[in-house]
């Protein structure tokens, strides 16, 4: 096994929290492929062979059996991170609360392949390390994020989100011509037990209640522009509900109606081939407006963000397609 002396210890990063009882007895490559599928099992095995996977600070073979209670780390030089769109921008500021625009190719926090090229890191660099987002958007979702510097204010804002006292509106470009004008999509969401990557489905027996109010804004030959107001805040809620209704987001690799797209995404990640199969470079979802009563004053905080240029072009292309 290759010596680690040539590697900087600061370029190792933790893979999740300390392992729990679910890891006990499992080979390390199998455990990682099952719970951290941003690499395949063979990818994790190769990392072990290169001496780049550490268990409690020591390199191990792929066949190493975990006991539980260990910290796993992976060699991850900063130069290995994928390119992102780093053009965040402050859209509004009121009494300690700011609305910040997040581009469509930017993860929220450190995870998977991303370490420093994240919204949280760029917010800290631009506004100061005390600033943090109060909620989150999926990596490929663009639009408005509410942020605050004061922990007490962040707690108050979080309670507003949890109590469903924040009016959030999204714009979505979905596949197909939606036949209705307005519709409330009500379906409980639960993790998909068959998925190899995190994915959710509608399961009213065991899922958490979720509701998305939808309104058609425009129709084109093969797509529809929809405004969505989520009444609950479940993970992937809008994406799951629209796919369940038969109109998945254009470009959605996880909830695409063709299972081959999801399978390709699982195998190859977010690569150009998968993007072409999905029909667009990202899922076409944008957080366009936020409105709530400011917890520190009598005023109302309002922020808006129009459809970004990539989604404007996508919609324009649909509008100009011939039948």
GUROBA-421413 format. One record per atom (N, C-alpha, C, O): residue in three letters; x, y, z. Coordinates in steps of 0.02 Angstrom, whole numbers, plus 50000, padded with zeros to 5 digits. Example, Ala and Ser with C-alpha at 12.3 -4.5 7.8 and 13.67 -1.06 7.14 Angstrom:
! residues 2
ALA506604971650390;ALA506154977550390;ALA506604983550390;ALA507124983450423;SER506424988850354;SER506844994750357;SER506455000250394;SER506705005750402;
END
This chain:
! residues 323
UNK500424994050000;UNK500005000050000;UNK500445006250000;UNK500935006550036;UNK500265011249961;UNK500675017149951;UNK500755021150016;UNK500275021750055;UNK501335023750027;UNK501475027850086;UNK501065034350083;UNK500925036850029;UNK500885037050142;UNK500495043150145;UNK500935049250157;UNK500685054850164;UNK501595048250159;UNK502025053850177;UNK502005059550126;UNK502175065250142;UNK501815057850064;UNK501795063050012;UNK501155067050014;UNK501085071949976;UNK500695065350057;UNK500055068750059;UNK500005073250120;UNK500255071550174;UNK499675078850112;UNK499575083650166;UNK498975081350207;UNK498435080350180;UNK499065080450272;UNK498515078050314;UNK497915082750313;UNK497355080550325;UNK498035089250298;UNK497485093950296;UNK497025092850236;UNK496475095450233;UNK497265088950188;UNK496865087650128;UNK496455081250134;UNK496175078950085;UNK496435078450195;UNK495965072950208;UNK495335075950239;UNK495375080650279;UNK494775073250220;UNK494145075650248;UNK493725069850272;UNK493765064350245;UNK493335071050324;UNK492925065750352;UNK492385063550303;UNK492105067650266;UNK492255057150302;UNK491695054450263;UNK491135053150312;UNK491105047750343;UNK490695057850320;UNK490135057150366;UNK490345057250439;UNK490935058250454;UNK489865056150484;UNK490025055850555;UNK490365049150572;UNK490465044950529;UNK490535048350636;UNK490805042050660;UNK490315036450644;UNK489705037250652;UNK490565030750621;UNK490125025250601;UNK489715022650660;UNK489945022650717;UNK489115020550645;UNK488675017850696;UNK488635010250693;UNK489055006950662;UNK488135007550725;UNK488065000250728;UNK487914997150661;UNK488054991250650;UNK487625001050614;UNK487464998250548;UNK488094996250510;UNK488064992250464;UNK488664999150531;UNK489294997650496;UNK489624991250523;UNK490074988550490;UNK489414989050581;UNK489754983450614;UNK489764977150571;UNK489234974650551;UNK490364974550557;UNK490434968450519;UNK490464969350444;UNK490624964550408;UNK490334975350419;UNK490334976550347;UNK491044978150322;UNK491434981350356;UNK491194975750261;UNK491804977950228;UNK491774985450217;UNK491234988150205;UNK492334988750222;UNK492324996050217;UNK492104998350148;UNK491765003450142;UNK492294994750094;UNK492094996850027;UNK491344996050017;UNK491025000149984;UNK491054990750046;UNK490334989550040;UNK489944994850080;UNK489454997550055;UNK490174996350140;UNK489845001350182;UNK489835008150147;UNK489325011450144;UNK490415010150119;UNK490455016650087;UNK490025017050024;UNK489695022050012;UNK490025011649984;UNK489615011649923;UNK488875011949940;UNK488475014949903;UNK488685009049996;UNK487975008850015;UNK487735015450043;UNK487185017650028;UNK488155018650084;UNK487935024650120;UNK488225031150091;UNK487975036650107;UNK488745030650050;UNK489045036550019;UNK489165035149945;UNK489735034249923;UNK488615034849906;UNK488665032549837;UNK488925037649787;UNK488835036749726;UNK489245043049811;UNK489555047549761;UNK490155044249729;UNK490415046749679;UNK490395038549757;UNK490855034049723;UNK490535027149720;UNK490155025349765;UNK490675023449667;UNK490445016449664;UNK490865012249711;UNK491365014549739;UNK490665005849721;UNK491055001449764;UNK491765000549736;UNK492245000449774;UNK491824999949670;UNK492484999149640;UNK492895005549651;UNK493505005249659;UNK492565011349650;UNK492915017649662;UNK493195017949732;UNK493755020249743;UNK492795015749781;UNK493035015549850;UNK493605010449858;UNK494075011649895;UNK493545004949823;UNK494064999749827;UNK494725002549800;UNK495255001449828;UNK494685006249744;UNK495285009249715;UNK495595014349763;UNK496205014949767;UNK495165018149799;UNK495425022949848;UNK495815019349903;UNK496335021749926;UNK495565013549924;UNK495925009549974;UNK496595007149945;UNK497105007349980;UNK496595004949884;UNK497205002449853;UNK497735007949847;UNK498325006549851;UNK497505014149837;UNK497975019749832;UNK498185022349901;UNK498605026849905;UNK497905019449953;UNK498065021850020;UNK497745028450037;UNK497995032150080;UNK497185030050004;UNK496865036550013;UNK496245036350055;UNK495915041450065;UNK496075030450082;UNK495505029750127;UNK495775027850195;UNK496115022750203;UNK495625031850245;UNK495865030650313;UNK495305028650359;UNK494745031350354;UNK495435023950404;UNK494985022250458;UNK495345023950523;UNK495855020950539;UNK495075028850559;UNK495405031350619;UNK496125033250605;UNK496575031950645;UNK496235036550547;UNK496895039150531;UNK497375034350500;UNK497945036150486;UNK497165028050487;UNK497615023050458;UNK497335020450392;UNK496735019350387;UNK497765019450342;UNK497525016450279;UNK497325009250290;UNK497625005650330;UNK496815007050253;UNK496565000150261;UNK496434997150192;UNK496385000750142;UNK496384990650190;UNK496194987150129;UNK495434987550120;UNK495074988850168;UNK495194986450060;UNK494474986750047;UNK494104981350086;UNK493514982150101;UNK494454975950103;UNK494134970350139;UNK494114971550215;UNK493854967350252;UNK494374977150237;UNK494384978650310;UNK493664978650337;UNK493224981750308;UNK493554975250392;UNK492894974850423;UNK492824980250476;UNK493244980950521;UNK492294983950471;UNK492164989250519;UNK491854986450583;UNK491524981250582;UNK491964989950638;UNK491674987850702;UNK491114992550725;UNK490694990650765;UNK491124998750697;UNK490685003950722;UNK491075008450770;UNK491495006050808;UNK490945014850767;UNK491305019550809;UNK491945022150779;UNK492345025350813;UNK492065020950713;UNK492675023350680;UNK492525029550639;UNK491965030650617;UNK493045033550629;UNK492995039350585;UNK493335037750519;UNK493935036050518;UNK492975038150464;UNK493245036950398;UNK493445043650367;UNK493095048650376;UNK494005043750331;UNK494245049750298;UNK494495048050229;UNK494745042550217;UNK494425052750183;UNK494645051750113;UNK495105057350093;UNK494995063150111;UNK495615055650055;UNK496075060750028;UNK495695064749976;UNK495425061949928;UNK495675071349985;UNK495265075449941;UNK495605082249931;UNK495425087149963;UNK496095082549886;UNK496435088949874;UNK495945094049846;UNK495495092249808;UNK496035100249865;UNK495565105449845;UNK495515106149769;UNK494995107949742;UNK496075104749734;UNK496065105449661;UNK495625100349627;UNK495485100949567;UNK495395095249664;UNK494985090049633;UNK494245091749630;UNK493855088049600;UNK494055097349659;UNK493345099049660;UNK493085101049592;UNK493445104449554;UNK492475099049574;UNK492185101049510;UNK492075108549507;UNK492035111949559;UNK492025111149447;UNK491875118249437;UNK491155119549458;UNK490715115349451;UNK491035125549485;UNK490365127549505;UNK490235134649479;UNK490695138049457;UNK489615136649483;UNK489425143649469;UNK489455147449535;UNK489025146349578;UNK489935151849543;UNK490045155149608;UNK489745162149611;UNK489925166049655;UNK489295163849566;UNK489035170749562;UNK488455171849610;UNK487895173249588;UNK488585171249675;UNK488065172849723;UNK487995180449727;UNK488475184049711;UNK487415182949748;UNK487305190149751;UNK486775191749803;UNK486265188349807;UNK486905196849843;UNK486415199049893;UNK485855202849857;UNK485975207549820;UNK485235200649869;UNK484645203549835;UNK484265208449879;UNK483925212849854;UNK484325207649945;UNK483955212049991;UNK484235211550060;UNK484535206450079;UNK484145216850100;UNK484435217350167;UNK483945221050211;UNK483725226550195;UNK483775217950268;UNK483305221250314;UNK483425218950385;UNK483305213150401;UNK483665223450427;UNK483715222250499;UNK484045215550516;UNK483775211650555;UNK484635214250487;UNK485005208250505;UNK484845202150463;UNK485125196750475;UNK484385202850415;UNK484195197250372;UNK484365199250300;UNK484225204850278;UNK484675194650263;UNK484815195950192;UNK484535190250149;UNK484495184550171;UNK484335192050089;UNK484145187150038;UNK484725186749989;UNK484955191849963;UNK484955180649975;UNK485535179649933;UNK485345175049875;UNK485015169949885;UNK485555176949815;UNK485435172849756;UNK485945167249752;UNK486545168449757;UNK485705161049745;UNK486135155249734;UNK486065152849662;UNK485505151649639;UNK486615152149625;UNK486575149549556;UNK486365142249556;UNK486315138949608;UNK486235139649496;UNK485975132949489;UNK486485127449491;UNK486285121549492;UNK487125128949492;UNK487625123649497;UNK488085125249556;UNK488675126749547;UNK487795124849616;UNK488185126549676;UNK487885122849736;UNK487315124049754;UNK488275118249767;UNK488025114749826;UNK487985119349886;UNK488345124349890;UNK487545117749932;UNK487455121849991;UNK488045121350039;UNK488325126450060;UNK488235115150055;UNK488735113950106;UNK489235108650082;UNK489145105550030;UNK489765107850120;UNK490265102750104;UNK489955095850104;UNK489645093750153;UNK490035092350048;UNK489775085550043;UNK490025082449978;UNK490175086049930;UNK490065075849976;UNK490265072449916;UNK490925075149889;UNK491425075249924;UNK490915077249826;UNK491525079749794;UNK491685086949813;UNK492235089349798;UNK491235090349847;UNK491315097449859;UNK491555098749930;UNK491305095949979;UNK492055103149935;UNK492345104850000;UNK492335112350013;UNK492055114550063;UNK492635116149969;UNK492655123449977;UNK492205127049928;UNK492005132749940;UNK492045123949873;UNK491625127149822;UNK490895126049838;UNK490545122249804;UNK490665129449891;UNK489985128649915;UNK489675135549928;UNK490025140549933;UNK489015135649932;UNK488675141949947;UNK488895144550015;UNK489025150450023;UNK488935140050065;UNK489115142150133;UNK489805145450135;UNK489905150550168;UNK490285142450099;UNK490965145250098;UNK490975151950062;UNK491325156450084;UNK490605152550006;UNK490605158749969;UNK490235164250005;UNK490425170150001;UNK489705162450042;UNK489355167450083;UNK489815170050137;UNK489835176150150;UNK490195165550170;UNK490655167750222;UNK491205172250194;UNK491395177150225;UNK491445170650134;UNK491975174650103;UNK491725181550083;UNK492085186450088;UNK491095181950058;UNK490825188250033;UNK490535192650087;UNK490605198750086;UNK490195189450136;UNK489825193350186;UNK490125192950256;UNK489995197150299;UNK490545187850268;UNK490835186950334;UNK490675180050362;UNK490145177350346;UNK491115177150403;UNK491025170350428;UNK490435169450475;UNK490225163850489;UNK490155175050500;UNK489585174550546;UNK488925173350510;UNK488425171650541;UNK488925174250444;UNK488305173550405;UNK488195166250385;UNK488655162850362;UNK487565163850394;UNK487395156950376;UNK486685156750347;UNK486265160850366;UNK486545152250300;UNK485865151450274;UNK485405148450327;UNK485625144450368;UNK484775150350324;UNK484275147850371;UNK483945141550345;UNK483705137350384;UNK483915140750280;UNK483605134950249;UNK484065132750192;UNK484625135050188;UNK483835128250149;UNK484275125750097;UNK483905124950031;UNK483285124750029;UNK484285124649977;UNK484035122849911;UNK484465117149885;UNK485055116649902;UNK484175112749845;UNK484565107549813;UNK485125110649772;UNK485075116349750;UNK485655106749761;UNK486245109349725;UNK486055112449658;UNK486315117749640;UNK485595109249620;UNK485435111649554;UNK484875116849553;UNK484735119749501;UNK484555118049610;UNK484025123049613;UNK484325129949622;UNK484745131049667;UNK484125134649581;UNK484355141549587;UNK483845145549628;UNK483285143249640;UNK484055151649647;UNK483575156149678;UNK483755158749746;UNK484345158949764;UNK483245160849784;UNK483325164749845;UNK483455160349906;UNK483105155349917;UNK483965162349944;UNK484095159450010;UNK484085164950062;UNK484375170350052;UNK483755163650118;UNK483735168450173;UNK484305166850221;UNK484395161150241;UNK484695172050239;UNK485275171150282;UNK485275176350338;UNK484975181650333;UNK485615174550393;UNK485675179150449;UNK486335177950484;UNK486615172450482;UNK486595183050518;UNK487225182550554;UNK487125180850627;UNK487555177650657;UNK486575182950656;UNK486445182050728;UNK486125175250741;UNK485605173750712;UNK486415171050784;UNK486125164450798;UNK485405164850823;UNK484985160750804;UNK485255169750866;UNK484575170450893;UNK484095172050837;UNK483535169450835;UNK484295176350791;UNK483865178150734;UNK483775172250687;UNK483225171150661;UNK484305168350677;UNK484245162350635;UNK483745157450666;UNK483355154350630;UNK483765156750731;UNK483285152350765;UNK482575154750755;UNK482125150650742;UNK482455161250760;UNK481785164050750;UNK481555162850678;UNK480975161150667;UNK482005163850631;UNK481825162750561;UNK481685155350548;UNK481215153650511;UNK482075150950577;UNK481965143750568;UNK481275141750594;UNK480935137550564;UNK481065144750648;UNK480405143250676;UNK479855145650628;UNK479335142350623;UNK479965151250593;UNK479475153450544;UNK479415148450487;UNK478865146850464;UNK479985145850463;UNK479975140850411;UNK479615134550434;UNK479195131750399;UNK479785132250495;UNK479475126150521;UNK478725126950531;UNK478345122150522;UNK478515132950550;UNK477805134150562;UNK477425135850497;UNK476835137550499;UNK477765135350440;UNK477475136650375;UNK477205143750370;UNK476675145050341;UNK477575148450400;UNK477385155450399;UNK477815159550350;UNK477825165650352;UNK478155156050305;UNK478545159250252;UNK478235157550185;UNK478155151650168;UNK478045162550148;UNK477745161650082;UNK478315160950031;UNK478645165850013;UNK478425154850007;UNK478955153449958;UNK478625151649891;UNK478155147749889;UNK478885154549837;UNK478625152949771;UNK479215150649727;UNK479765153449729;UNK479075145549687;UNK479575142749641;UNK479305142949570;UNK478695142549559;UNK479755143349522;UNK479585142449452;UNK479885135949428;UNK480475134549441;UNK479485131949394;UNK479715125349371;UNK479535124549298;UNK478975126149278;UNK480005122049258;UNK479855120049189;UNK479795112449188;UNK480285108949202;UNK479205110049173;UNK479065102849179;UNK478935099749111;UNK478765103149062;UNK479025093249108;UNK478915089649046;UNK478175089049030;UNK477765087949075;UNK478005089648967;UNK477315088548945;UNK476875094648954;UNK477065099548986;UNK476285094248925;UNK475785099648930;UNK475325098048988;UNK474935093348985;UNK475355102049041;UNK474945100849100;UNK474225102649083;UNK474085108149061;UNK473745098049094;UNK473055099249073;UNK472655103849120;UNK472185107049098;UNK472845104149183;UNK472475108349230;UNK472795115249236;UNK473365116349216;UNK472405120049265;UNK472665126749275;UNK472935127649346;UNK473465130749356;UNK472575124949394;UNK472805125149464;UNK472685118349495;UNK472195114949480;UNK473135116349539;UNK473085109849571;UNK473485109749635;UNK474045112249638;UNK473185106949688;UNK473555105649750;UNK473785098449749;UNK473375093849750;UNK474445097449748;UNK474715090649749;UNK474845088749822;UNK475285091549854;UNK474455084049846;UNK474495081949916;UNK474685074549918;UNK474305070249897;UNK475285073249943;UNK475525066349947;UNK476095065949996;UNK476565069749992;UNK476045061250043;UNK476565060450094;UNK477205057750063;UNK477185053450019;UNK477785060250086;UNK478425058350057;UNK478825053950104;UNK478865055150164;UNK479125048750075;UNK479535044050112;UNK480145042250071;UNK480115042650009;UNK480705040150102;UNK481285037950064;UNK481115031850021;UNK480735027550042;UNK481395031649961;UNK481295026049916;UNK481775020449936;UNK482385021249929;UNK481515014849962;UNK481965009449986;UNK482345005949931;UNK482825002349946;UNK482145006849869;UNK482475003349813;UNK483025007649781;UNK483395005149738;UNK483085013849802;UNK483545018549768;UNK484265017549790;UNK484405016249849;UNK484715018149742;UNK485435017549757;UNK485725024249777;UNK486255024449809;UNK485405029649759;UNK485575036349783;UNK484955039049820;UNK484405036749807;UNK485045043949866;UNK484465046549902;UNK483905048849854;UNK484025052849809;UNK483315046249865;UNK482745047849823;UNK482115046749865;UNK482105042749912;UNK481575050349847;UNK480955050049886;UNK480375048249840;UNK480415049049779;UNK479845045749871;UNK479235044049834;UNK478625045749876;UNK478675046849936;UNK478055045749843;UNK477425046949879;UNK477185040449909;UNK477065035549873;UNK477115040349975;UNK476875034450011;UNK476455036950069;UNK476715038750121;UNK475795037050059;UNK475355039850109;UNK475295035550171;UNK475015037750221;UNK475545029350168;UNK475515024950226;UNK476045026650277;UNK475915026650337;UNK476665028050254;UNK477215029050301;UNK477565035750294;UNK477985037450334;UNK477385039650243;UNK477745045850229;UNK477525051650273;UNK477045051150311;UNK477905057150268;UNK477735063350303;UNK477285067650260;UNK477405068350200;UNK476755070550289;UNK476275074550249;UNK476615080050209;UNK477075083350235;UNK476405081050148;UNK476695086250105;UNK476175088850057;UNK475755085150032;UNK476205095350044;UNK475725098449998;UNK476075103849957;UNK476445107949983;UNK475965103749892;UNK476235108749846;UNK475665111549804;UNK475335107849768;UNK475545118149809;UNK475025121449769;UNK475335123949704;UNK475815127649704;UNK475045121749648;UNK475335123149582;UNK474855127249539;UNK474245126349542;UNK475145131649499;UNK474755135649452;UNK475135135949385;UNK475725137749384;UNK474795134249331;UNK475095134649265;UNK475145141949243;UNK474655145649246;UNK475735143949222;UNK475845150749197;UNK475835151149121;UNK475535155549092;UNK476175146349089;UNK476195146149015;UNK476275138848993;UNK476535134649030;UNK476045137548932;UNK476125130848902;UNK476495131548836;UNK476405136448799;UNK476915126648821;UNK477255126248757;UNK477095119448727;UNK476675115748754;UNK477415117748671;UNK477265111448636;UNK477385105348680;UNK476975100848684;UNK477965105148714;UNK478155099148752;UNK478325100548824;UNK478615096248858;UNK478165106548849;UNK478335108348918;UNK477855113548944;UNK477485116648906;UNK477865114449009;UNK477415119249042;UNK477815122949096;UNK478215120049132;UNK477695129549100;UNK477985133649153;UNK477485134149210;UNK476925136449200;UNK477695131849268;UNK477245131249326;UNK477525135249385;UNK478125135049398;UNK477075138749420;UNK477265141749484;UNK477045136949539;UNK476485134549539;UNK477495135749587;UNK477345131049641;UNK477445134549708;UNK477945137849720;UNK476945133749751;UNK476995136349819;UNK476985130349867;UNK476455127649881;UNK477565128249893;UNK477575122549939;UNK477295124550007;UNK477535129350037;UNK476795120950030;UNK476505122450095;UNK476865118850152;UNK476785120550210;UNK477265113850134;UNK477695110450182;UNK478405110750153;UNK478505112850096;UNK478895108550192;UNK479595109150170;UNK479965102650170;UNK480515102250198;UNK479685097550139;UNK480025091050137;UNK480585091050085;UNK480575094850037;UNK481075086750096;UNK481635086050049;UNK481385083949980;UNK480995079149974;UNK481605087549928;UNK481425086049858;UNK480675086549845;UNK480435083749796;UNK480295089949888;UNK479565089749885;UNK479285091549817;UNK478885087849788;UNK479495097349790;UNK479215099549726;UNK479385094649671;UNK478965092949630;UNK480005092249670;UNK480225087549619;UNK479835081049621;UNK479635078449570;UNK479725078549681;UNK479355072249689;UNK478625073049670;UNK478345068949633;UNK478315078449694;UNK477605079449681;UNK477465080349606;UNK476985077449580;UNK477885084149572;UNK477765085249501;UNK477885078849461;UNK477525077449413;UNK478395075049479;UNK478515068549446;UNK477925063849459;UNK477715060249414;UNK477675063749520;UNK477105059549539;UNK476475061549499;UNK476065057349482;UNK476415068049483;UNK475845070549444;UNK475925069149370;UNK475485070749330;UNK476495066249351;UNK476605064649280;UNK476965070049241;UNK477015069649180;UNK477235075049277;UNK477575080649243;UNK478225082249280;UNK478265087449314;UNK478725077949275;UNK479365079149310;UNK479715085349282;UNK479595087449226;UNK480155088049322;UNK480555093849300;UNK480985091849241;UNK481265086449238;UNK481025096349193;UNK481495095449138;UNK482205095149168;UNK482385099349209;UNK482595090149147;UNK483285089549170;UNK483385085949236;UNK483955085349259;UNK482845083549267;UNK482915080249332;UNK483185073149322;UNK482845068949293;UNK483785071949346;UNK484115065449337;UNK483845060149385;UNK483845054249370;UNK483615062449444;UNK483385057749496;UNK482665055649485;UNK482495049849497;UNK482245060249463;UNK481525058749455;UNK481305058749382;UNK480715059649366;UNK481775057549337;UNK481625057049266;UNK481175050949254;UNK481275045749286;UNK480685051349209;UNK480235045649197;UNK480585039549167;UNK480325033949173;UNK481145040549135;UNK481525034849106;UNK482015032349159;UNK482485035849177;UNK481915026249185;UNK482365023649237;UNK483085023049215;UNK483535022849256;UNK483205022849149;UNK483885022449124;UNK484285028749142;UNK484895028449150;UNK483945034549147;UNK484285040749164;UNK484535040449236;UNK485105042249250;UNK484115038149281;UNK484315037549351;UNK484875032449358;UNK485345033449397;UNK484835026949322;UNK485355021749325;UNK486025024649300;UNK486545023249329;UNK485995028549246;UNK486605031549219;UNK486895036649268;UNK487505037249275;UNK486455040249302;UNK486665045149352;UNK487005041649410;UNK487515044149436;UNK486735035949431;UNK487035032149485;UNK487725029649466;UNK488185029649506;UNK487795027549403;UNK488445024849381;UNK488965030349369;UNK489535029749391;UNK488755035649335;UNK489245040549312;UNK489225047249346;UNK489645051549332;UNK488735048349391;UNK488675054849423;UNK488425060149375;UNK488145058649323;UNK488555066449393;UNK488305072149353;UNK488785073649296;UNK489135078749297;UNK488815069149247;UNK489265070049190;UNK488875072549129;UNK488265072749130;UNK489235074349077;UNK488915077149018;UNK488445072248985;UNK487905074148962;UNK488625065848983;UNK488195060848953;UNK487525060348989;UNK487005059848957;UNK487545060449055;UNK486935060049095;UNK486515066349085;UNK485895065849081;UNK486835072049080;UNK486465078349068;UNK486095078149001;UNK485525080448996;UNK486415075348951;UNK486095074748886;UNK485495069948889;UNK484975071248859;UNK485575064548925;UNK485025059748933;UNK484435063048970;UNK483855061848953;UNK484595067149019;UNK484065070449059;UNK483725076149022;UNK483175078149040;UNK484055078748970;UNK483745083948929;UNK483945091048945;UNK483745095648910;UNK484335092048998;UNK484575098649015;UNK485135097949066;UNK485225092549095;UNK485535103249075;UNK486115102849119;UNK485945102149192;UNK486355099749232;UNK485345104349212;UNK485125103749282;UNK484375103249283;UNK484045104249233;UNK484095101649343;UNK483365101649345;UNK483115108949346;UNK483405113249378;UNK482575110049310;UNK482335116849295;UNK481875119349351;UNK481265119549344;UNK482195121249407;UNK481825123649465;UNK482175129849493;UNK482785129849501;UNK481775135049509;UNK482045141449531;UNK481615144249587;UNK481005145049579;UNK481925145949644;UNK481575149149699;UNK481515156549684;UNK481995160349688;UNK480915158649665;UNK480825165349635;UNK480615170849684;UNK480745176649671;UNK480295168949740;UNK480085174249787;UNK480005171349857;UNK479855165449867;UNK480125175849906;UNK480055174049977;UNK479735180050012;UNK479905185849999;UNK479265178650057;UNK478925183950094;UNK478765181350165;UNK478495175850173;UNK478925185450215;UNK478765183550285;UNK478795189650329;UNK479085194750311;UNK478485189250387;UNK478505194550437;UNK479175194350472;UNK479365189250500;UNK479545199950469;UNK480205200250499;UNK480145199250575;UNK479755202750607;UNK480525194450604;UNK480435193050676;UNK480705198550722;UNK480555198450782;UNK481095203350696;UNK481385208550739;UNK481035215250734;UNK481175219850772;UNK480575215950686;UNK480235222450677;UNK479545221150649;UNK479355215450636;UNK479165226550640;UNK478475226050616;UNK478425225150540;UNK477895223650514;UNK478985225950506;UNK478965225750434;UNK478935218750405;UNK479025213750440;UNK478795218450339;UNK478775212250303;UNK479395211850258;UNK479555216550221;UNK479735206150261;UNK480315205050218;UNK480075201850153;UNK479745196750154;UNK480255205050098;UNK480055202550032;UNK480665202549986;UNK481035207449983;UNK480765197049951;UNK481315196549903;UNK481065192749842;UNK480665188249848;UNK481325194649784;UNK481135191249723;UNK481735190449677;UNK482215194249682;UNK481705185449634;UNK482245184049587;UNK481925181249523;UNK481605175949526;UNK482015184549467;UNK481705182149405;UNK482045175649381;UNK482585173849405;UNK481735172349334;UNK482015166349305;UNK482715167849278;UNK482795172549239;UNK483225164049297;UNK483915165449274;UNK483995164049200;UNK483565160949169;UNK484535166349172;UNK484635166249099;UNK484615159249070;UNK484355158249015;UNK484895154249106;UNK484895147449077;UNK484195144749071;UNK484035141349022;UNK483765146049121;UNK483075143649118;UNK482655147949071;UNK482185145449039;UNK482815154349065;UNK482465158449015;UNK482595155848945;UNK482125155248905;UNK483215154148931;UNK483385151448865;UNK483045144748854;UNK482795143348799;UNK483035140448905;UNK482705133948900;UNK481965134848882;UNK481705131548837;UNK481625139348918;UNK480915140448906;UNK480805143448836;UNK480325141648801;UNK481235148048817;UNK481185151048750;UNK481255145648696;UNK480905145848645;UNK481715140948706;UNK481805135448659;UNK481175131248653;UNK480985129248598;UNK480845129848709;UNK480225126048708;UNK479675129948671;UNK479295127048632;UNK479635136348683;UNK479125140448651;UNK479195140648576;UNK478705141548540;UNK479815139848552;UNK479945140548480;UNK480015133848445;UNK480215133548386;UNK479865128448480;UNK479875121948446;UNK479265121148403;UNK478725123448420;UNK479375117948346;UNK478805116448303;UNK478495109748323;UNK478845105448349;UNK477865108948312;UNK477515102948333;UNK477765096848295;UNK477515091248306;
END
